[in-house]
Amino acid sequence: MQLRERGEFTAAADLLAQAMELAPHWPEGRFALAESLMLAGEHDQAAVEFKSYLALDPADSMGASAKLVILGANPATAELPRAYVERLFDQYAARFDTALIEDLKYTGPQRIREAITARFPQRRFDHCLDLGCGTGLMGVAIRDLVDRLEGVDLSAKMLAEAHKKRIYDAVTQDDILGALRQKPSTYDLILAADVLVYVGDLAPIFTLVSSALKKSGVFVFTLQVLAVAGFRLGTDQRFSHNPTYVASLLEKPFAAHTITPGSFRREREVDVPGFLVIAETAA
Ligand SMILES: C[S@@+](CC[C@H](N)C(=O)[O-])C[C@H]1O[C@@H](n2cnc3c(N)ncnc32)[C@H](O)[C@@H]1O
Protein backbone atom coordinates (compact mmCIF):
# COMPACT_ATOMS: atom_id res chain seq x y z
CA MET A 1 0.00 0.00 0.00
CA GLN A 2 2.98 2.33 0.57
CA LEU A 3 3.85 1.91 -3.12
CA ARG A 4 0.36 3.09 -4.04
CA GLU A 5 0.57 6.06 -1.69
CA ARG A 6 3.76 7.04 -3.55
CA GLY A 7 1.93 6.71 -6.89
CA GLU A 8 3.90 3.60 -7.91
CA PHE A 9 0.85 1.72 -9.19
CA THR A 10 2.59 -0.68 -11.60
CA ALA A 11 5.06 -1.76 -8.89
CA ALA A 12 2.13 -2.24 -6.47
CA ALA A 13 0.27 -4.36 -9.06
CA ASP A 14 3.40 -6.52 -9.66
CA LEU A 15 3.80 -7.14 -5.94
CA LEU A 16 0.11 -7.98 -5.48
CA ALA A 17 0.17 -10.31 -8.52
CA GLN A 18 2.98 -12.27 -6.82
CA ALA A 19 1.01 -12.38 -3.57
CA MET A 20 -2.05 -13.67 -5.43
CA GLU A 21 -0.06 -16.61 -6.76
CA LEU A 22 0.40 -17.70 -3.15
CA ALA A 23 -3.18 -16.85 -2.03
CA PRO A 24 -5.40 -16.93 -5.15
CA HIS A 25 -8.67 -17.00 -3.16
CA TRP A 26 -7.96 -13.88 -1.03
CA PRO A 27 -10.75 -11.43 -2.03
CA GLU A 28 -9.16 -8.27 -0.57
CA GLY A 29 -5.87 -9.06 -2.34
CA ARG A 30 -7.65 -9.68 -5.65
CA PHE A 31 -9.51 -6.37 -5.31
CA ALA A 32 -6.31 -4.46 -4.42
CA LEU A 33 -4.59 -5.98 -7.47
CA ALA A 34 -7.50 -4.93 -9.72
CA GLU A 35 -7.53 -1.42 -8.25
CA SER A 36 -3.73 -1.04 -8.66
CA LEU A 37 -4.02 -2.11 -12.31
CA MET A 38 -6.83 0.41 -12.80
CA LEU A 39 -4.72 3.18 -11.27
CA ALA A 40 -1.76 2.12 -13.46
CA GLY A 41 -4.00 2.58 -16.54
CA GLU A 42 -4.16 -1.20 -17.31
CA HIS A 43 -7.92 -1.09 -17.72
CA ASP A 44 -8.52 -4.38 -19.56
CA GLN A 45 -6.46 -6.38 -17.06
CA ALA A 46 -8.09 -4.49 -14.16
CA ALA A 47 -11.54 -5.54 -15.45
CA VAL A 48 -10.42 -9.19 -15.58
CA GLU A 49 -9.23 -8.99 -11.96
CA PHE A 50 -12.39 -7.21 -10.73
CA LYS A 51 -14.42 -10.04 -12.31
CA SER A 52 -12.21 -12.62 -10.55
CA TYR A 53 -12.81 -10.76 -7.29
CA LEU A 54 -16.59 -10.96 -7.87
CA ALA A 55 -16.32 -14.73 -8.18
CA LEU A 56 -14.70 -14.77 -4.70
CA ASP A 57 -17.20 -12.32 -3.13
CA PRO A 58 -20.52 -12.45 -5.04
CA ALA A 59 -22.13 -9.99 -2.55
CA ASP A 60 -19.50 -7.49 -3.77
CA SER A 61 -18.74 -5.85 -0.44
CA MET A 62 -15.81 -3.91 -1.96
CA GLY A 63 -17.74 -2.45 -4.91
CA ALA A 64 -16.11 -4.17 -7.91
CA SER A 65 -19.31 -3.93 -9.96
CA ALA A 66 -19.17 -0.12 -9.67
CA LYS A 67 -15.52 -0.13 -10.79
CA LEU A 68 -16.49 -2.27 -13.80
CA VAL A 69 -19.12 0.33 -14.76
CA ILE A 70 -16.56 3.14 -14.39
CA LEU A 71 -14.11 1.15 -16.56
CA GLY A 72 -16.83 0.73 -19.19
CA ALA A 73 -16.59 -3.07 -18.81
CA ASN A 74 -20.15 -3.37 -17.45
CA PRO A 75 -23.26 -1.50 -18.63
CA ALA A 76 -24.51 1.51 -16.62
CA THR A 77 -26.05 0.55 -13.30
CA ALA A 78 -29.05 1.90 -11.36
CA GLU A 79 -27.85 0.74 -7.94
CA LEU A 80 -24.84 -0.02 -5.77
CA PRO A 81 -24.54 -3.40 -4.00
CA ARG A 82 -26.01 -3.28 -0.49
CA ALA A 83 -22.98 -5.13 0.96
CA TYR A 84 -20.69 -2.45 -0.50
CA VAL A 85 -22.60 0.52 1.00
CA GLU A 86 -22.80 -1.28 4.35
CA ARG A 87 -19.05 -2.02 4.46
CA LEU A 88 -18.08 1.44 3.16
CA PHE A 89 -19.94 3.20 5.96
CA ASP A 90 -19.07 0.64 8.65
CA GLN A 91 -15.41 1.45 7.90
CA TYR A 92 -16.09 5.19 7.81
CA ALA A 93 -18.32 5.48 10.92
CA ALA A 94 -15.78 6.33 13.64
CA ARG A 95 -14.22 9.22 11.68
CA PHE A 96 -17.34 10.24 9.69
CA ASP A 97 -18.32 13.41 11.58
CA THR A 98 -14.79 14.83 11.59
CA ALA A 99 -14.16 13.89 7.95
CA LEU A 100 -17.44 15.36 6.72
CA ILE A 101 -17.53 18.56 8.71
CA GLU A 102 -13.83 19.48 8.88
CA ASP A 103 -12.43 18.00 5.63
CA LEU A 104 -15.42 18.09 3.24
CA LYS A 105 -17.11 21.18 4.79
CA TYR A 106 -20.41 19.27 4.73
CA THR A 107 -23.46 21.52 5.32
CA GLY A 108 -26.34 19.32 4.05
CA PRO A 109 -28.26 19.01 7.36
CA GLN A 110 -28.11 22.76 8.14
CA ARG A 111 -29.19 23.64 4.60
CA ILE A 112 -32.12 21.22 4.81
CA ARG A 113 -33.20 22.74 8.12
CA GLU A 114 -32.93 26.29 6.71
CA ALA A 115 -34.96 25.28 3.63
CA ILE A 116 -37.71 23.79 5.83
CA THR A 117 -37.96 26.80 8.16
CA ALA A 118 -37.98 29.20 5.19
CA ARG A 119 -40.74 27.26 3.37
CA PHE A 120 -42.82 26.43 6.49
CA PRO A 121 -42.16 29.15 9.11
CA GLN A 122 -43.53 28.18 12.59
CA ARG A 123 -44.44 24.62 11.47
CA ARG A 124 -43.65 21.72 13.82
CA PHE A 125 -43.71 18.11 12.61
CA ASP A 126 -45.28 15.18 14.49
CA HIS A 127 -43.35 12.29 13.02
CA CYS A 128 -40.11 12.45 11.02
CA LEU A 129 -38.15 9.69 9.29
CA ASP A 130 -34.47 10.35 8.52
CA LEU A 131 -33.52 8.07 5.60
CA GLY A 132 -29.83 7.03 5.65
CA CYS A 133 -29.48 8.82 8.99
CA GLY A 134 -25.83 7.74 9.34
CA THR A 135 -24.23 9.12 12.52
CA GLY A 136 -27.18 11.45 13.12
CA LEU A 137 -25.96 14.83 11.82
CA MET A 138 -29.38 15.42 10.19
CA GLY A 139 -31.14 14.39 13.39
CA VAL A 140 -29.16 16.93 15.43
CA ALA A 141 -30.09 19.70 12.97
CA ILE A 142 -33.84 18.92 12.95
CA ARG A 143 -34.51 17.56 16.47
CA ASP A 144 -36.16 20.69 17.90
CA LEU A 145 -38.67 20.91 15.01
CA VAL A 146 -40.07 17.36 15.36
CA ASP A 147 -41.89 15.48 18.10
CA ARG A 148 -40.91 11.92 17.14
CA LEU A 149 -37.71 11.27 15.20
CA GLU A 150 -36.84 7.91 13.62
CA GLY A 151 -33.74 6.96 11.65
CA VAL A 152 -32.96 4.14 9.24
CA ASP A 153 -29.59 3.14 7.78
CA LEU A 154 -27.85 0.12 6.25
CA SER A 155 -24.69 0.51 8.35
CA ALA A 156 -24.75 -0.87 11.92
CA LYS A 157 -21.64 1.12 12.86
CA MET A 158 -23.09 4.42 11.59
CA LEU A 159 -26.24 3.66 13.61
CA ALA A 160 -24.12 2.97 16.71
CA GLU A 161 -22.65 6.48 16.37
CA ALA A 162 -26.17 7.93 15.94
CA HIS A 163 -27.30 6.05 19.05
CA LYS A 164 -24.51 7.70 21.09
CA LYS A 165 -25.96 11.14 20.25
CA ARG A 166 -29.28 10.16 21.94
CA ILE A 167 -31.46 12.24 19.64
CA TYR A 168 -33.50 9.56 17.79
CA ASP A 169 -36.58 7.97 19.35
CA ALA A 170 -35.86 4.84 17.28
CA VAL A 171 -33.22 3.72 14.77
CA THR A 172 -33.50 0.66 12.51
CA GLN A 173 -30.91 -1.12 10.40
CA ASP A 174 -32.63 -1.54 7.05
CA ASP A 175 -32.60 -0.52 3.42
CA ILE A 176 -34.56 2.68 2.57
CA LEU A 177 -37.08 0.77 0.45
CA GLY A 178 -37.66 -1.89 3.13
CA ALA A 179 -38.20 0.76 5.83
CA LEU A 180 -40.66 2.77 3.71
CA ARG A 181 -42.72 -0.24 2.64
CA GLN A 182 -43.68 -1.01 6.23
CA LYS A 183 -45.10 2.46 7.03
CA PRO A 184 -47.95 3.72 4.81
CA SER A 185 -49.41 7.17 5.74
CA THR A 186 -47.18 7.46 8.81
CA TYR A 187 -44.93 10.53 8.59
CA ASP A 188 -45.36 14.26 8.01
CA LEU A 189 -41.63 14.78 7.32
CA ILE A 190 -39.14 12.52 5.52
CA LEU A 191 -35.51 13.58 5.01
CA ALA A 192 -32.59 12.23 2.98
CA ALA A 193 -29.38 14.25 3.44
CA ASP A 194 -26.59 13.14 1.08
CA VAL A 195 -28.13 9.66 0.83
CA LEU A 196 -29.87 9.42 -2.54
CA VAL A 197 -26.44 9.86 -4.18
CA TYR A 198 -26.05 6.13 -3.42
CA VAL A 199 -29.17 5.32 -5.48
CA GLY A 200 -29.43 5.65 -9.26
CA ASP A 201 -33.09 5.06 -10.13
CA LEU A 202 -35.08 7.24 -7.70
CA ALA A 203 -38.56 6.39 -9.05
CA PRO A 204 -39.31 3.50 -6.60
CA ILE A 205 -38.15 5.59 -3.61
CA PHE A 206 -40.29 8.60 -4.63
CA THR A 207 -43.38 6.39 -4.93
CA LEU A 208 -42.80 4.78 -1.53
CA VAL A 209 -41.97 8.09 0.20
CA SER A 210 -45.19 9.62 -1.08
CA SER A 211 -47.15 6.60 0.30
CA ALA A 212 -45.33 6.78 3.66
CA LEU A 213 -46.24 10.47 4.02
CA LYS A 214 -49.58 11.70 5.36
CA LYS A 215 -51.54 14.53 3.68
CA SER A 216 -49.51 17.79 3.47
CA GLY A 217 -46.39 15.71 4.10
CA VAL A 218 -42.94 17.04 3.25
CA PHE A 219 -39.93 15.25 1.70
CA VAL A 220 -36.59 17.07 1.61
CA PHE A 221 -33.38 15.69 0.09
CA THR A 222 -30.08 16.67 -1.52
CA LEU A 223 -28.46 15.33 -4.71
CA GLN A 224 -25.41 15.97 -6.92
CA VAL A 225 -25.95 17.64 -10.31
CA LEU A 226 -25.55 15.76 -13.59
CA ALA A 227 -25.43 18.18 -16.55
CA VAL A 228 -26.74 15.64 -19.09
CA ALA A 229 -30.05 13.73 -18.98
CA GLY A 230 -30.90 10.99 -16.48
CA PHE A 231 -28.48 9.77 -13.80
CA ARG A 232 -24.92 8.44 -13.82
CA LEU A 233 -22.47 6.70 -11.50
CA GLY A 234 -19.35 8.90 -11.22
CA THR A 235 -15.73 8.00 -10.52
CA ASP A 236 -16.41 9.00 -6.89
CA GLN A 237 -18.76 5.96 -6.82
CA ARG A 238 -21.74 8.23 -6.09
CA PHE A 239 -24.62 8.91 -8.46
CA SER A 240 -25.37 12.35 -9.85
CA HIS A 241 -28.81 13.21 -11.24
CA ASN A 242 -30.11 15.72 -13.75
CA PRO A 243 -32.47 18.19 -11.96
CA THR A 244 -35.01 18.24 -14.84
CA TYR A 245 -35.08 14.45 -14.84
CA VAL A 246 -35.63 14.41 -11.05
CA ALA A 247 -38.46 16.99 -11.46
CA SER A 248 -40.17 14.73 -14.01
CA LEU A 249 -40.04 11.79 -11.57
CA LEU A 250 -41.56 13.89 -8.77
CA GLU A 251 -44.55 15.05 -10.79
CA LYS A 252 -46.77 12.00 -10.34
CA PRO A 253 -46.20 11.03 -6.69
CA PHE A 254 -46.10 14.60 -5.30
CA ALA A 255 -48.50 17.56 -5.55
CA ALA A 256 -45.75 20.21 -5.62
CA HIS A 257 -41.99 20.54 -5.50
CA THR A 258 -39.20 23.13 -5.56
CA ILE A 259 -35.61 22.58 -6.63
CA THR A 260 -32.85 24.91 -5.40
CA PRO A 261 -29.25 24.70 -6.65
CA GLY A 262 -26.51 24.64 -4.02
CA SER A 263 -23.33 22.92 -2.90
CA PHE A 264 -23.27 20.94 0.35
CA ARG A 265 -19.73 19.52 0.36
CA ARG A 266 -16.30 20.03 -1.15
CA GLU A 267 -14.05 17.43 -2.79
CA ARG A 268 -10.34 18.24 -3.15
CA GLU A 269 -11.05 21.88 -2.19
CA VAL A 270 -13.70 22.28 -4.93
CA ASP A 271 -17.45 22.77 -4.30
CA VAL A 272 -19.47 19.77 -5.54
CA PRO A 273 -22.50 21.16 -7.47
CA GLY A 274 -25.75 19.91 -6.02
CA PHE A 275 -29.40 20.74 -5.49
CA LEU A 276 -31.93 20.60 -2.69
CA VAL A 277 -35.49 19.42 -3.29
CA ILE A 278 -38.64 20.01 -1.24
CA ALA A 279 -41.56 17.85 -2.40
CA GLU A 280 -45.03 17.94 -0.83
CA THR A 281 -48.00 15.59 -0.83
CA ALA A 282 -51.51 16.98 -1.43
CA ALA A 283 -53.37 18.72 1.44
C1 LIG B 1 -23.01 10.25 3.32
S1 LIG B 1 -23.89 9.44 4.57
C2 LIG B 1 -25.04 10.70 5.10
C3 LIG B 1 -25.53 10.46 6.51
C4 LIG B 1 -26.49 11.52 7.06
N1 LIG B 1 -27.73 11.55 6.32
C5 LIG B 1 -25.84 12.88 7.11
O1 LIG B 1 -26.33 13.81 6.47
O2 LIG B 1 -24.80 13.00 7.78
C6 LIG B 1 -24.93 8.32 3.67
C7 LIG B 1 -25.63 7.31 4.57
O3 LIG B 1 -26.67 6.67 3.80
C8 LIG B 1 -26.68 5.30 4.11
N2 LIG B 1 -27.28 4.61 2.97
C9 LIG B 1 -26.88 4.63 1.67
N3 LIG B 1 -27.71 3.90 0.90
C10 LIG B 1 -28.67 3.41 1.74
C11 LIG B 1 -29.83 2.60 1.53
N4 LIG B 1 -30.17 2.13 0.32
N5 LIG B 1 -30.60 2.28 2.62
C12 LIG B 1 -30.28 2.76 3.85
N6 LIG B 1 -29.19 3.53 4.10
C13 LIG B 1 -28.40 3.86 3.05
C14 LIG B 1 -25.22 4.95 4.37
O4 LIG B 1 -25.07 3.77 5.13
C15 LIG B 1 -24.72 6.20 5.09
O5 LIG B 1 -24.84 6.10 6.47
The ligand as a Tripos MOL2 file, in Angstrom:
@<TRIPOS>MOLECULE
LIG
   27    29     1     0     0
SMALL
NO_CHARGES

@<TRIPOS>ATOM
      1 C1        -23.0080   10.2510    3.3220 C.3       1 LIG1
      2 S1        -23.8890    9.4440    4.5670 S.3       1 LIG1
      3 C2        -25.0390   10.7010    5.1050 C.3       1 LIG1
      4 C3        -25.5310   10.4570    6.5140 C.3       1 LIG1
      5 C4        -26.4890   11.5240    7.0650 C.3       1 LIG1
      6 N1        -27.7290   11.5540    6.3210 N.3       1 LIG1
      7 C5        -25.8390   12.8790    7.1090 C.2       1 LIG1
      8 O1        -26.3350   13.8090    6.4720 O.co2     1 LIG1
      9 O2        -24.8030   13.0050    7.7850 O.co2     1 LIG1
     10 C6        -24.9310    8.3230    3.6720 C.3       1 LIG1
     11 C7        -25.6320    7.3090    4.5710 C.3       1 LIG1
     12 O3        -26.6680    6.6730    3.8040 O.3       1 LIG1
     13 C8        -26.6780    5.3020    4.1120 C.3       1 LIG1
     14 N2        -27.2830    4.6070    2.9690 N.ar      1 LIG1
     15 C9        -26.8800    4.6290    1.6740 C.ar      1 LIG1
     16 N3        -27.7110    3.9040    0.8970 N.ar      1 LIG1
     17 C10       -28.6730    3.4150    1.7360 C.ar      1 LIG1
     18 C11       -29.8310    2.6010    1.5340 C.ar      1 LIG1
     19 N4        -30.1700    2.1350    0.3220 N.pl3     1 LIG1
     20 N5        -30.6000    2.2820    2.6150 N.ar      1 LIG1
     21 C12       -30.2760    2.7600    3.8550 C.ar      1 LIG1
     22 N6        -29.1860    3.5350    4.0960 N.ar      1 LIG1
     23 C13       -28.4010    3.8610    3.0510 C.ar      1 LIG1
     24 C14       -25.2220    4.9490    4.3670 C.3       1 LIG1
     25 O4        -25.0720    3.7730    5.1300 O.3       1 LIG1
     26 C15       -24.7230    6.2010    5.0900 C.3       1 LIG1
     27 O5        -24.8380    6.0980    6.4720 O.3       1 LIG1
@<TRIPOS>BOND
     1     1     2 1
     2     2     3 1
     3     2    10 1
     4     3     4 1
     5     4     5 1
     6     5     6 1
     7     5     7 1
     8     7     8 2
     9     7     9 1
    10    10    11 1
    11    11    12 1
    12    11    26 1
    13    12    13 1
    14    13    14 1
    15    13    24 1
    16    14    15 ar
    17    14    23 ar
    18    15    16 ar
    19    16    17 ar
    20    17    18 ar
    21    17    23 ar
    22    18    19 1
    23    18    20 ar
    24    20    21 ar
    25    21    22 ar
    26    22    23 ar
    27    24    25 1
    28    24    26 1
    29    26    27 1
@<TRIPOS>SUBSTRUCTURE
     1 LIG1         1 GROUP 0 **** ****
